[in-house]
Amino acid sequence: MTGDVHRLLKARDKAFRAGDEAGLRTAMVNLSQGIRKAKQDYTNKITSHLQDSRDAQSLWQGMQAITDYKPAPQTCEGNTSLLNDLNSFFARFEAQNHTHPQKTPPPPMTNPCTCPLLA
C-alpha cells in the first residue's frame, strides 16, 4: 500500500462518514484509479528487475518479490559439531608452526637535517 492509496482511503472514509454521496462517489473513483496506478507502478518495478538477464542479482530480487520468498534465518544453535570441526581445521595450521613470533624493529628514522636531498 502506497502513501497515495492510504490518503485516498482516508478521503473515501471521511466522505462516507460525512454522508456526502457526491463526494463519496468521487472519492471511490479516485481510490479506484489510485489503486490501479499503484498496481501498475509495482508491476513496472518488478518487471524492471527481470529485464536485464545479465544482472543475476536483480533477476533473483525480482523472482523473490514475485514469489514472496523469504529465506529462513540460519542459526548455529545446537550444531556444535560444525563449530568443533571448524576449530580443528584452523587449529591445525597453528600446530604445524614451530617458530616463535618475533617483533621486527622498525626501520631507522632518517634525520631530515642530514638528508642529502635537502642539503
Secondary structure in CASP SS format (residue, H / E / C, confidence):
PFRMAT SS
TARGET T0000
AUTHOR 0000-0000-0000
METHOD secondary structure of the structure
MODEL  1
M C 1.00
T C 1.00
G H 1.00
D H 1.00
V H 1.00
H H 1.00
R H 1.00
L H 1.00
L H 1.00
K H 1.00
A H 1.00
R H 1.00
D H 1.00
K H 1.00
A H 1.00
F H 1.00
R H 1.00
A H 1.00
G C 1.00
D C 1.00
E H 1.00
A H 1.00
G H 1.00
L H 1.00
R H 1.00
T H 1.00
A H 1.00
M H 1.00
V H 1.00
N H 1.00
L H 1.00
S H 1.00
Q H 1.00
G H 1.00
I H 1.00
R H 1.00
K H 1.00
A H 1.00
K H 1.00
Q H 1.00
D H 1.00
Y H 1.00
T H 1.00
N H 1.00
K H 1.00
I H 1.00
T H 1.00
S H 1.00
H H 1.00
L H 1.00
Q H 1.00
D C 1.00
S C 1.00
R C 1.00
D C 1.00
A H 1.00
Q H 1.00
S H 1.00
L H 1.00
W H 1.00
Q H 1.00
G H 1.00
M H 1.00
Q H 1.00
A H 1.00
I H 1.00
T H 1.00
D C 1.00
Y C 1.00
K C 1.00
P C 1.00
A C 1.00
P C 1.00
Q C 1.00
T C 1.00
C C 1.00
E C 1.00
G C 1.00
N C 1.00
T H 1.00
S H 1.00
L H 1.00
L H 1.00
N H 1.00
D H 1.00
L H 1.00
N H 1.00
S H 1.00
F H 1.00
F H 1.00
A H 1.00
R H 1.00
F H 1.00
E H 1.00
A H 1.00
Q C 1.00
N C 1.00
H C 1.00
T C 1.00
H C 1.00
P C 1.00
Q C 1.00
K C 1.00
T C 1.00
P C 1.00
P C 1.00
P C 1.00
P C 1.00
M C 1.00
T C 1.00
N C 1.00
P C 1.00
C C 1.00
T C 1.00
C C 1.00
P C 1.00
L C 1.00
L C 1.00
A C 1.00
END
